[in-house]
Amino acid sequence: MTTAAQTRADYAVIARPDRDLLGEGPLWSARENALYWVDIKAPRVNRLSLTSGAVQTWSMPEQIGWLIERRDAPGFIAGFKSGFAQLTLEPLAITPIGAPEPHLPDNRMNDAKADRHGRIWAGTMNERSGPQPQGSLYRLDTDLTWRTADTGYRIANGPTFTPDGRTLYHTDSAAGVVYRFDVTEEGTLENRQTFVTLGDGESPDGMTTDAEGGVWIAIWDGARVSRYSPEGVLDRSIPLPARQITSCTFAGPDLDRMFVTSAAIGCEDEALAGALFEIDPGVRGLAPYAFGG
């Protein structure tokens, strides 16, 4: 772990002048040897070069929850408050695809991943965090059409897949529950089961999967990243000096480095709230899939 301003045995803090209000959506880009992530509330897109350690930022015109590389075209597909869009950064260009929830003005996109077929699975949440479950999980297909895959979430979060791509993990952070689904070849979800349940005010946030099938979950209000076995058994936790840990991803040519995002909102007394951390996961991850359209 070399791109760090502060290093301990268990974590490093990436050197940069700013902290994230709500860091989220870390994405490893192999073609650029870089890590992308967003600050939903700033709003902006961040990029860390793993070659030089340089950090770049791009201001966005509205809240942005995630971005996913395109496989056969430059740039990204992104999830904005207003919906799905095509995004390039240099030059900056945003082309709307469509809004899945125009009837829910308090909702926004929150987290997403692409699957092995190049489809994007993206969740939404109610910004006001009310008691009504107004969030849903959508599937964006490679022809840029979308459909509802599941619904009834307060804060839809952290999709990730098993190494074979046949199981989807998805979270309702407000309920403290991670679900698992079977994914058919056609892209429908079946056999929803509870995978992990948290308590004591802690919430599962963003997630990623390692090459052994372990599920790494960022714990909001838990100041840690935790790894669960494919059977849902906690087998490792890595504490971090920020309470609101939001997401994590593997990165680097060997996928043996892990970067972790966090949030500074409501944590003004925490010196490292909103920092980007690097930790040693002790296991290799899976390369992220790109959008196939």
C-alpha angles and dihedrals in degrees: 000000000000107000096077139121093195126024135190131166092269107034146013128209115223112236113243136128097244141054125216121249088207112359113193147143104048111196128187114218111199093184091058099030086231142121120230125194137158138234100215096196102040083045108228147117118241129201128194117194109217087199099057104010090236119147123212129186135198122197115229127211093231141008113304123197103184148341130214126194120247116237100211103024137047121266132015148288108241137193112227129176087258094050142263120351143168111245135193121176105198100068096015109237130159121192114184118230099184148295117256094192112035088146092061107062093174093057127093140177112270116173140352148172135192120236131219091272092056095253122136122230110201133176133206135208141192110257091213091056091222124171094259114094099232098152126101142185116241134192116217110200127210091258088063095251122123141200138186112266100178137349144190100081129140094195112009107201153160110013116192136160139226115254091262091050093232097111127057123202115203133172142215098201094190091056092044091232134129114201130198126211137186110240117212122214088252091056103254123135122234140173100024111203135172110256103176134359123197128198142179093071094300120130134202109237131169119000144194135185129230128218091262093055096257115148116223114204127191107223114218110212087008102087093222151077115237131198121214126193119239086263091059096254118143108238105161141017128187113201120218132193095245125075100211105061110176114178147342141204141179117246145169130072090287095039089231098121124082126205122197129198127208142182133241098194109122092000102092090140093060113088094204101038108129094023125137109236134196120208135177107246095187091223137068123255136215124266111250118248119239127225109268098216 
